[in-house]
């Protein structure tokens, strides 16, 4: 199992790789981060937005791809 930004691109030509995108509504992500990190909702929202921006920029910079493009995945799960 490989987990990380860009694995869907690095392993796209492999027939034995299965790509799964786990996603959630922003409000749910903020609530989870707030609870897990003992943060207020405003600080948790900043953290979620910052991390998502960092992930998106990494995939864009390295492979010129959209991190959330569902066509790169075999399965997309809304958690």
GROMACS elastic network, one bead per residue, 0.5 to 0.9 nm:
[ bonds ]
;  ai    aj funct       b0    kb
    2     7     6  0.68377   500
    3     6     6  0.87834   500
    3     7     6  0.67460   500
    4     7     6  0.57353   500
    4     8     6  0.84994   500
    5     8     6  0.75806   500
    5     9     6  0.87137   500
    5    55     6  0.64928   500
    5    56     6  0.84224   500
    5    58     6  0.75679   500
    5    59     6  0.65889   500
    5    67     6  0.75883   500
    6     9     6  0.51892   500
    6    10     6  0.60950   500
    6    11     6  0.85083   500
    6    58     6  0.81281   500
    6    59     6  0.58279   500
    6    62     6  0.82152   500
    6    63     6  0.79714   500
    6    67     6  0.76895   500
    7    11     6  0.58378   500
    7    12     6  0.78873   500
    7    19     6  0.79849   500
    8    11     6  0.56446   500
    8    12     6  0.56476   500
    8    17     6  0.86597   500
    8    18     6  0.83789   500
    8    19     6  0.57938   500
    8    20     6  0.82177   500
    8    67     6  0.89758   500
    8    72     6  0.63856   500
    8    73     6  0.68918   500
    9    12     6  0.50235   500
    9    13     6  0.82804   500
    9    59     6  0.87093   500
    9    63     6  0.75370   500
    9    65     6  0.84267   500
    9    72     6  0.75468   500
   10    13     6  0.79356   500
   10    14     6  0.89558   500
   11    14     6  0.55093   500
   11    15     6  0.87189   500
   11    17     6  0.66341   500
   11    18     6  0.88389   500
   11    19     6  0.86627   500
   12    15     6  0.80000   500
   12    17     6  0.74675   500
   12    18     6  0.87952   500
   12    19     6  0.83102   500
   12    72     6  0.78814   500
   13    16     6  0.89869   500
   13    17     6  0.83597   500
   14    17     6  0.55919   500
   14    18     6  0.87345   500
   15    18     6  0.80467   500
   18    73     6  0.76697   500
   18    74     6  0.63460   500
   18    75     6  0.82766   500
   19    72     6  0.74259   500
   19    74     6  0.52586   500
   19    75     6  0.66090   500
   19    76     6  0.86287   500
   20    72     6  0.88432   500
   20    73     6  0.55153   500
   20    74     6  0.59873   500
   20    76     6  0.57011   500
   20    77     6  0.73911   500
   21    68     6  0.78550   500
   21    70     6  0.77309   500
   21    72     6  0.88368   500
   21    73     6  0.63655   500
   21    74     6  0.82201   500
   21    75     6  0.63449   500
   21    77     6  0.61418   500
   21    78     6  0.84685   500
   22    75     6  0.85227   500
   22    76     6  0.59551   500
   22    78     6  0.60340   500
   22    79     6  0.64688   500
   23    29     6  0.88039   500
   23    68     6  0.88330   500
   23    76     6  0.73409   500
   23    77     6  0.60888   500
   23    79     6  0.59158   500
   24    27     6  0.82236   500
   24    28     6  0.63612   500
   24    29     6  0.63484   500
   24    77     6  0.81031   500
   24    78     6  0.50991   500
   24    79     6  0.51933   500
   25    28     6  0.53705   500
   25    29     6  0.64296   500
   25    30     6  0.87922   500
   25    78     6  0.78690   500
   25    79     6  0.83375   500
   26    29     6  0.50352   500
   26    30     6  0.60982   500
   26    31     6  0.85872   500
   26    45     6  0.81778   500
   26    48     6  0.78781   500
   26    49     6  0.86428   500
   27    30     6  0.51202   500
   27    31     6  0.61952   500
   27    32     6  0.86581   500
   27    45     6  0.82329   500
   28    31     6  0.51338   500
   28    32     6  0.61833   500
   28    33     6  0.86506   500
   28    79     6  0.87650   500
   29    32     6  0.51285   500
   29    33     6  0.61604   500
   29    34     6  0.84853   500
   29    44     6  0.85581   500
   29    45     6  0.81579   500
   29    48     6  0.69462   500
   30    33     6  0.52216   500
   30    34     6  0.60065   500
   30    35     6  0.85793   500
   30    41     6  0.65376   500
   30    42     6  0.84715   500
   30    43     6  0.88334   500
   30    44     6  0.54096   500
   30    45     6  0.51899   500
   30    46     6  0.86385   500
   30    47     6  0.82259   500
   30    48     6  0.63394   500
   31    34     6  0.50958   500
   31    35     6  0.61792   500
   31    36     6  0.85509   500
   31    41     6  0.68781   500
   31    44     6  0.75062   500
   31    45     6  0.84201   500
   32    35     6  0.52411   500
   32    36     6  0.59934   500
   32    37     6  0.83787   500
   32    44     6  0.85377   500
   33    36     6  0.50823   500
   33    37     6  0.57323   500
   33    38     6  0.77887   500
   33    39     6  0.73888   500
   33    41     6  0.84827   500
   33    44     6  0.57072   500
   33    45     6  0.81635   500
   33    47     6  0.80604   500
   33    48     6  0.75237   500
   34    37     6  0.54542   500
   34    38     6  0.53796   500
   34    40     6  0.58425   500
   34    41     6  0.58601   500
   34    42     6  0.87423   500
   34    43     6  0.77901   500
   34    44     6  0.51250   500
   34    45     6  0.81918   500
   35    38     6  0.51791   500
   35    39     6  0.67606   500
   35    40     6  0.85211   500
   35    44     6  0.88835   500
   36    39     6  0.79346   500
   37    44     6  0.81126   500
   38    44     6  0.88395   500
   39    42     6  0.80817   500
   39    43     6  0.61716   500
   39    44     6  0.58758   500
   40    43     6  0.54637   500
   40    44     6  0.61104   500
   40    45     6  0.85784   500
   41    45     6  0.59660   500
   41    46     6  0.86065   500
   42    45     6  0.51322   500
   42    46     6  0.63827   500
   42    47     6  0.87723   500
   43    46     6  0.50951   500
   43    47     6  0.62940   500
   43    48     6  0.87361   500
   44    47     6  0.50203   500
   44    48     6  0.61745   500
   44    49     6  0.85868   500
   45    48     6  0.51108   500
   45    49     6  0.60966   500
   45    50     6  0.84361   500
   46    49     6  0.52094   500
   46    50     6  0.59798   500
   46    51     6  0.85308   500
   47    50     6  0.50993   500
   47    51     6  0.60513   500
   47    52     6  0.84897   500
   48    51     6  0.52768   500
   48    52     6  0.60854   500
   48    53     6  0.84941   500
   49    52     6  0.52333   500
   49    53     6  0.60592   500
   49    54     6  0.85725   500
   50    53     6  0.51499   500
   50    54     6  0.61649   500
   50    55     6  0.86956   500
   51    54     6  0.50318   500
   51    55     6  0.61755   500
   51    56     6  0.85560   500
   52    55     6  0.51185   500
   52    56     6  0.60743   500
   52    57     6  0.85159   500
   53    56     6  0.51256   500
   53    57     6  0.60416   500
   53    58     6  0.85339   500
   54    57     6  0.52200   500
   54    58     6  0.61378   500
   54    59     6  0.88436   500
   55    58     6  0.52280   500
   55    59     6  0.65028   500
   55    60     6  0.86462   500
   55    67     6  0.73286   500
   56    59     6  0.55103   500
   56    60     6  0.61570   500
   56    61     6  0.85592   500
   56    65     6  0.86327   500
   56    66     6  0.67889   500
   56    67     6  0.53777   500
   56    68     6  0.78561   500
   57    61     6  0.58385   500
   57    62     6  0.84017   500
   57    66     6  0.86809   500
   57    67     6  0.83574   500
   58    61     6  0.51741   500
   58    62     6  0.60164   500
   58    63     6  0.83160   500
   58    67     6  0.85739   500
   59    62     6  0.52600   500
   59    63     6  0.56965   500
   59    64     6  0.65607   500
   59    65     6  0.59132   500
   59    66     6  0.67629   500
   59    67     6  0.58609   500
   60    63     6  0.55908   500
   60    66     6  0.60417   500
   60    67     6  0.72251   500
   61    64     6  0.56889   500
   61    65     6  0.80174   500
   62    65     6  0.80658   500
   63    66     6  0.87426   500
   65    68     6  0.87616   500
   65    69     6  0.78734   500
   66    69     6  0.53596   500
   67    70     6  0.85217   500
   67    72     6  0.85040   500
   68    71     6  0.87323   500
   68    72     6  0.82444   500
   69    72     6  0.60039   500
   69    73     6  0.78788   500
   70    73     6  0.55450   500
   70    74     6  0.81315   500
   70    75     6  0.80723   500
   70    76     6  0.68862   500
   71    74     6  0.76709   500
   73    76     6  0.66909   500
